Amino acid sequence: MLFNSFAFLYFFPIVVIVYWILPYKLRNYFLLLASYYFYMSWNASYGLLILISSFVTWISARILTPKTNATSRQNNKNKFILWSCLIVNLGILFIFKYSNFVIDTINSIPNYIRFGIKVPLLEVLLPVGISFYTFQAIGYTIDVYRGTIKPEKNFFTYALFVSFFPQLVAGPIERAKNLLPQFNRKHIFNTEKAMEGFQLMVWGYFMKICVADRAAIYVDTIFNDLSNYSGSSVLLASFLFTIQIYCDFCGYSLIAIGVAKLMGYDLMENFHRPYFSTNIRDFWKRWHISLSSWFMDYVYIPLGGNRCSLRRHLLNLFITFVVSGMWHGANWTFMIWGIYHGILIIISTLCRKYSSKKTYDYPLHRLIKGICTFLLVMFGWIIFRSNNLEDAYIAINKIFSKWTDLYVDKTVFFYFSLSFTILFMYDLLNELNKNIIKKYYYKDLTYSLLIIAIIILGCFSGGKFIYFQF
């Protein structure tokens, strides 16, 4: 069930209304049923996978001994339980997401090395959002193992934490310490909070329907037929994809956060105007914040973080970004994209360490750094968007060598330009701390106009959200 489908526009108001009507003690059970219905609307068998992941991580956490009180023998038991839990969950993720990628790689090896044996592909479909809820469940178990949170006794409450439908299929990837206690709290309807949630949803739909889905028409045309378009067209498509992926994913996150707020829940911010970053480090503090911080907490820090030699510190950063690339999908383009950002973050770290301590914060200096950062990020998105490494090579080669006629879809660009201008001015004013819609009557007017803009400028033939495939 897509957020931008009519089915969801029927589903979520019914869920919200029934949620507030029901007695407090029944709300979690209702939300759990609604969340499983939401997820199983794609494929009924998906419900079994998320149930297995929920039960394995819940029972593992229940039998763990808090690390702070554990004896050496209990520590060994804890490690065994934790690793068993990780193997089961990551094993399921590997089978559905990476098994055919590994098989394809093996089959691409010359016959004389693999003795002419061809491994058959597995007939499995990638469950929607499996990477998101798997990481959320794993994070909970690790937190219990570390002793930073207490295990949840009620399985149904925990199952709701893993399957909570607003953020189930594309995040934000929540931490147990933030979201889980909210399910044990009695929520009282708050008009101001509900209005804030509705406004976030409106802005999210605008970013998805008016900006991302308009850009997608041009982007898909070029990237799915690179050989027939010039370097100028590929460059323009690369710019549009840079905007598309931001608006598509940030739009989803805002809708998810908004829906949750309508029921009294607070989800973490997932994007903070990332394209206004002035360096790569700053970009990764603003982009997909829930995943970036997850890798920081559960990959980078366990590897040693920065509490080690400089060489090891840089290696830890590189490994983290390679794993991040792998998380995005079973394709070499994602791996190379992760390596690319790993190299950029290493260069940024070294520059920060060895450059002059004096910093310049003049507007022109920030503008130049911002443009350079944007171009570096955009170059990475070319690799990310390409269907395979061969297409990535063709796209990059054309951009730097083959400039002929620019393909322009006038209808797409007319609607996209209007929508993008609204988005850019809104983000720019917020980045400059000049929020012009703080007062209630400005907010009402702004979001009323935004709804009208969605109706007039929106592209209602758009498909899935990009990050659903991850």
N, C-alpha and C positions, 0 to 999 in steps of 0.2 A: 504494500500500500504506500504509494508515493505521497509526500507532503503536497505536491502540486497536482494531485488528482482530485476529481470530484468525490471519489469514495472517501478520501480522508476528510474532505470538507463536510461530509455527513457524519463521519466517525467521531472526530474529535469534539465537536460541540455536545454530542450525546454523552460521551465519556465524561466531559467536564461537568455537565449539568447533573448527571446521575451521581458522580463523585461527591458533589456538594450536598445532594439530597440525602444520601445514605448516612446512617449512623457512623460515628468515628471508627468503631471496632470492625466494621465491614469494608471500609474504604480500601485498605491494602489488598484484601482478597479480590475485590472488584478490579482494582488497577492491575493486579497480576493476571487475571483472566483477560482483561482488555489488551494487555501487552502481548500475551501469547497469541491472541486472536490477530492482532496487528502483524506480528512476525510471521505467523503461519499462513497469512493471506497470500504470501509469495509461494510457499510450498509447505504443506502440512508436516512433512518430515523434518523441517528445520526445527520444529518445537522439541523434538527428541534430542537434537544436538545441544541446544542451549540448556535443556534440562540436565543432561549428563554433565556438562561443564559446571552448572550451578551446584549439583549434588556433590561432585568430586571436590570442588574447592571448599564447599561448606563443611563437609565431613572432615576434610583435611585440617581446616582451621580449628574445628571443634576438638580434635584430639592432639593438637599441638600444645606443648607446655610453653608459657611465656618465656622468652629468652632470658629475661632479667632474673628469673627465679630457677632456671633449669640447671641441673647438675650436668656433669660431662656426659654421663650415660643418656640423660634426657636430650642433651644437645645432639648426640648422634642419632637418636630416634627422630628428633625434629628435622634434621637434615634429610634423613631417609624419607620422611613423610612429604617434606617440601619438594624434594626432587622427584618423587613419584607423582605428585600432583602436577608439577611442571611438565613431566614427560607425557602424561596422559593428555593434558590440554594442548600443549604444543604439538604433540603427535597427531591429534585430530586436526589441528590447523594445518600441519604439514601435508597430511593425506589429501585434504580437500583443496589446498591452495598451491602446493608446490610439487606434488608427486609427479604430475604430468610434465612439468617443467624439467625436473630431474631426468625423467624418462626420455624426453625429447633431446636433452643434452647428451645423454648416453648414446642414443640412436644416431646422433650426428657425428660420433667418433667413427673414423674409418673402419671398415669391416675387418681388416687384417689385425687390428688391435683388439676388437671385441669378438673376434673369431666368427664373424658373420651372424651373430645372434642379435635379433631385434626384439626389444622389450615392448610388449603391447601396452598401449595407453589405458589408464583407468577410466571407466565411464562414470565420472562423478561431476556434479555441478557445484560450483563455489557458492556456499550459502551466503546470503546477503549479510554484511556486517559482522562476519565471524571474527575478523581481526580485532574489531572494537570490543565486543563483549568478552572475548578471550583475554585480552589484555586487562580489562577492568576486573575480571574475576581473579586473574593471576596476581594483580596488584594488591587485592584484598588479602589473599593468602600470605603474600610476602610481608605485608604490614602486620598481620597477626603473628607471624614467625618472628618478626623483629620486636614485637611487644609494643608497637606504637598504637595499636587499637585492640580492643577486646573482641573475641569472636561473637558473632550474632547467634543467639540461641534458637530463634524462630526461623525455620527453613523457608517458610513462605515469604517472610520479610526479606530475607537474603535473596531469594529467587527474584523478587521484585526489583531489588537493587541491580541485579545483573540484567534484567529484561525490561526495565522501565522504558516504555515505548517512545517517548520523545527523543531520547538520545541513544536508542538501541542500535540502530543500523549505521550511524555515521558520527557518533559522539555528540558532545564532548565526552572523552574518556574520563569518567568521574573517579575521584578518590573515595574510598569507603568512609574516611573520617569526615568528609563533607556531606555526602548524600545519604549514607546509611542511617545516621541519627535522625534525619528528617522524616523517615518512614515510621519512626517511633514517637513522633511528635504530633500532637493534635493541631491541625491547621484550621484557622478561622478565616473566613472569606474577607479579603481586604480589597476594597474597590480600587484604591490607588495602585496596588501591586498588580491586580488583574488588568487594569488599563495599561500599565507599563508592559505587561506580557503581550497584550494585543498589539501595541505599537511596535514592539520588537518583531512580531510576526509579520506585520505589514511591511516593515523595512526589509525583512528577510525575503518576502515574496517579491518585492520590487527588485532586489539584487538578483534573484534567480530568474524571474520571468522576463523582466525588462532589459537587464544587462547581459547576464550569462547566456540565456537561451537565444538572444539575438546574435551575440558574438559567435555562438556555437554553429550557426548556419554557415558563416564564412569559414570558420576554422575547420570544420569537418570537410567542407568542399575542397579546401587546399590540401590538408594533411592526408586525406584519403586518396589523393591523385596528384602527388608531388611532381611527377614527371611532366605534367602538362601545364605547369604554372611557373612564372618567372621568380627570380630571387626577391624582387620587390613585393610580390604577392605573398611569398613565404614569410618575409619579414613582417609584413602587416598582420598575417595570420598568427604569427608568434606573439606579437603585441596583444592581439585580441584574445589569444588563449591565456596570456598572463592575467588579463582582466577577467576572463571567463572563469578560470579555476578559483580565483579569489571570491568572486561574487557567487559562484555556485556553492562552494563549501561554506563560506561565511554566511550566505543566505540560509543554508540548511541549519547551521548552528544557531542563528538568531531565531528561526522558527521553533527549533527544539527548546531553546531557553524560554521563549515566549509561551509555548504551550505548557511547559512545566510551571511557569509563574502563575498561569491561570488557575492552577491547582494548588498554589502556595509553596511550590518547591523552587529552590535556587540552584541553578547549574552554573558551573564556572565559565568565565569568558574564554572564548576559543580563538578570537582574532582581535588584534588591536591596531588597526590601520597599518599592516605590515609594509605596504609600498611607500610609506613615508620614512622608512628606516634609513639610517645614514651609514650603516656597515652591516656585514653579514651576521655578526653576533647579535646585533639589534634586531635584524630580520627574524632570526629564530626565536627571539623572545616574544615576538608579536604574531608569528605564523603558527597555526595549529598548536596553540599553547598547551592544550591538554596532552597531546602526544609528545611534544618536545619535552615537557616537564616529566612525563612518564619515563621516557628514555633517560633523562637526567637522573631520576630517582632509582630506577631499577636496572639500568645498564651501565651508564657512565660512572656513577658513584661506586657501585660494587667492583668495577674494574680498577678503582683506585682514585678516580677523579683527578684533581690537581694536587693531591697530597702525595706527590712522588716526584721523581726527576722530570725535567722538561721533556725528555725524549718519551718517557712513558706517558706523560700527560697528553702529548700530541697523539700518541698511538691510541690512547683511550678515546680521544675525540674522534679520531678517524674511524675506529671500530664502531662507535655509536652511530655515526652517520651512514656507514655501510649497512648496518643492521636496519636503520631507518629506511634506507632505499629498498632493502629486501622486504620489509614489512608492507610496502606499497603494492607489491605484486610479483608474480612469477614471470618476469620479463627482464632481459638484460638491460633494457633502457632504464628501468628503475634502479638497478644495481649501479650503472654508470652515473646516473643522476645522484645517487647517494655518495659515490666516490668523489664526484665533482664538488659537492658541497662539503665533503670532508676535507678536501684539499683547500677550498676557500676558507674554511674555519681555521685550519692550521696556519695559513698565511696571515689571516686576521689576528690570530693569537700572537704570532711572532712579531708582527708589526706593532701590536699593542705593547709587547714586552720590551722591544728594542728601540722603538721610536722615541722621540723627544716627549717628555712629560707635559710640555706645553701644549694645550689644546686650543683650537680656534673654533669659535662658535658664531662667526659672522653669518648672516643670512645667505650670502653668496657662497660661502664655503660649505654650508650645510646643503645648499641646493646642488652643488657640484657632487658632493659625496652621495647625496640621495639619488641623483641620476645615474652615477656609476654603479651603485648598489642595485638599482632597478634593472639596469642592463645586464649585470652579472646574473641576477635571478632569472631574468627573461631568457637568457641563453640556456640556463639549466632546464627551463620549461620546454624548450625545443626538443631536447632529448627525452624528457618525461612524456611529452605528447606523441612523439613518433611511434608508429605501430611496431617498429623493430629497429635494430641498429642500422640496417641498410638505409631505411627511410631517414633516420637521424642524420646520417652522413650526407644523403642527397639534399636534405633541407639546409644544413649548415653550408655545404659546398655552394648551393645556389645563392644563398644570402651573400656570400663573399665573392661571388664571381659572375653570376648570370642574371643581369638586370635588363629586362626588356619591358614589355607592356605590363602595367599594373591592372589586375583584375579587380573590378569594383562592382559590388551589388548595391545599387543606389538605395533600394528600399531598406535593406538591412542597415546601411550606414546612416540613413536619415533617422530611423528609430533608435539605433544604438547610440548615435551622437547625442541625442536629446537626453536619453537615460543616463549615459555616462557623465554628462555635464552635471546633472543633478547629484549623482553619486560623488563625483570629484569635489564639488563645492561643499557638500555636506561633510565629507571626511576632512577636507582642508580646514574648514572652520573649526571642527572639533580638534584637529591636531594643533591649531593655533590657540586653543582654549577660548574660542569666540563662539560659544553655543548660542545661537540666536533664537532657539525655540524652548528656552527654559520655562517661560510663563505658560500657564495652562491654556490660555486662549490662542497663543502661538502654536502650541502642540496640537490642539484640536484642528486648527486651520491647516497646519502642515501635513498631518496624517490624512486629513480629508482629501487634500490635493494629491497626496501620494496614492491613495486608493483610485482616484480618477486617472492618475498617470498609469497605474497598472492596467486599468481597463483599456485605455487608449493605446499605450505603447507596448503592452505585454505581448509576448510570443507564447501562445497557449498550446503550441504543438511540441513543446520541449519534452525531452525524455527524462531518464533517471538522473539523479544527482551523480556527479563524477565519482565521488568517494564511496558510492555504494559498491563499486567493484573491488574495494579493498577490504 
